[in-house]
């Protein structure tokens, strides 16, 4: 299985408490998420169901008792 290079995600340029932090994070993650959804669709998965699965997995990741890394925010 090919795994995309997640080292291309730029680091934050604002503090997690800054109003621009979340917008910048969305901008940083959007192309990676699109690539992941495109790959799932190319493999034959329904794009909407793949997006739902990612949402589920992301939420589960937050509730598995893991501490947020670095300067992550617990706000959702």
Buried (B, 14 or more C-beta within 10 A) or exposed (E): EEEEEEEEEEEBEBEBEEEEBEEBBEEBEEEBEEEBBEBBEEEEBEEEEBBEEBEEEEEEEEEEEEEEEEEEEEEE
